[in-house]
Amino acid sequence: MRLVVAKCSVDYAGRLSAHLPLATRVLMLKQDGSLLIHSDGGSYKPLNWMSPPCSLTTHEPEKDQADVGVTEIWRVTHAKTADMLVVSIYEIYNDVEHELGEDPGLIKNGVEAELQELLAAQIELLGEGYTLVRREYFTAIGPVDILARDANGNSVAVEIKRRGEIDGVEQLTRYLELMNRDPHLAPVTGVFAAQEIKPQAKTLAEDRGIRTLVLDYDEMRGVEDTHGRLF
């Protein structure tokens, strides 16, 4: 992984356009070819990014760019969509590379991991006609718990929590923003599933077009409910 702290501006061109004005940012180039652009704020969500498959090329600035202080141009081009992320470098303050090695992947809380396994095996709980694509669907910003398809064949991303709170909805929102950039997946809708969902999280999810689903852990495991029974 290469980490660069640089004064830069950024332009995204493709199915959507976006511009980040001149500022100091962290540029994260991963071994899989992805580029993520971070500021000193906003938690772990990047300001902009390009997910693989993509390629990075560097270029000398044009004269008018050099005249305003640009020293180098990075162009990151997506192999399938031709979307392009253009980073105009004005000054590099730090540039380091680290070999991280093979990552073992995310090890989740036991209940969450089992909920994911159970829901994947009982995918019909999402609705009639739903089918499982895979568990732990990898994205450039982390794995989506479950990728499924609805009865119409549309992609559905499912985020699973033991307790559903606002940060879980925010996490799923970021996944959906990224996945909807992929023409092979879009349109992607979201389902936020948990044993318990806080009212604020439910309201936020509904506002963002995300469906919520309360999971009965015992019922999914086939454990009989004996509460309130004398015999």
Buried (B, 14 or more C-beta within 10 A) or exposed (E): EBBBBBBBBBBBBBEEEEEBEBBEBBBBBBEEBBBBBBEEEEEEBBBBBBBBEBEBEEEEBEEEBEEEEBBBBBEBBBEEBEBBBBBBBBEBEEEEEEEEEEEEEEEBEEBBBBBBBBBBEEBEBBBEEBEBBEBBBBBBBEBBBBBBBBEEEEBBBBBBBBEBBBEBBBBBBBBBEBBBBBEEBEEBBBBBBBBEBBEEBBEBBEEBEBBBBEBEEEEBEEEEEEEEEEE
